[in-house]
């Protein structure tokens, strides 16, 4: 599964660094290094709404405080 987090200036200000750190920690905790590929990108076109995260090219908008819930609900759930 490919997970891409926007690290552009607006998403950075909205907490993308925290989202990246949370996702990295959770991937390691769940031993998903061989199943989840984390990467960063610049502007995903939805500036100001929240941190943009795409899963297999489907874009979602999250708040930094929702990163762990999003990981559990969207990433872990898809991996089954």
C-alpha positions in Angstrom: 0.0 0.0 0.0 1.4 3.4 -1.0 0.7 6.2 1.5 1.8 9.7 0.5 1.7 12.7 2.9 1.9 16.3 1.6 4.8 18.1 3.1 4.2 21.3 1.2 4.3 24.6 3.0 0.6 24.8 4.0 0.3 21.1 5.0 3.6 21.6 6.9 2.0 24.5 8.9 -1.1 22.4 9.5 1.0 19.5 11.0 2.2 17.2 8.3 5.4 16.6 10.2 3.4 15.2 13.1 1.4 13.0 10.7 4.5 11.6 9.1 6.0 10.8 12.6 2.8 9.2 13.7 2.5 7.1 10.6 6.2 6.0 10.8 5.7 5.0 14.4 2.6 3.0 13.7 4.0 1.2 10.7 6.9 0.1 12.9 4.7 -0.8 15.8 2.5 -3.0 13.6 5.5 -4.4 11.7 4.1 -3.2 8.3 7.4 -2.1 6.8 7.0 -4.6 4.0 3.3 -3.8 3.3 3.1 0.1 3.7 5.3 2.4 1.7 5.4 6.0 3.2 6.4 8.9 1.0 6.1 12.6 0.9 5.1 15.0 -1.9 4.5 18.7 -2.3 1.1 20.3 -2.9 -1.8 18.0 -3.5 -4.2 20.8 -4.4 -6.3 21.1 -1.3 -4.4 23.7 0.6 -5.8 25.0 3.9 -8.3 22.2 4.5 -6.0 20.0 6.5 -3.1 17.7 5.8 -3.4 15.8 2.5 -2.8 12.1 2.7 -3.3 9.8 -0.3 -3.7 6.0 -0.1 -3.1 4.3 -3.4 -3.8 7.6 -5.2 -7.1 8.4 -3.3 -6.7 11.7 -1.4 -8.0 12.3 2.1 -7.8 15.4 4.3 -7.0 14.9 7.9 -6.1 17.0 11.0 -2.8 16.2 12.7 -4.6 15.2 15.9 -6.6 12.6 13.9 -3.5 10.8 12.4 -3.6 7.8 14.6 -7.3 7.3 14.2 -7.0 7.7 10.5 -4.2 5.1 10.4 -6.3 2.6 12.3 -9.5 3.2 10.4 -8.1 3.6 6.9 -4.8 1.9 6.6 -5.0 -1.0 9.1 -8.6 -1.7 8.1 -7.6 -2.0 4.4 -4.8 -4.3 5.2 -7.2 -6.6 7.2 
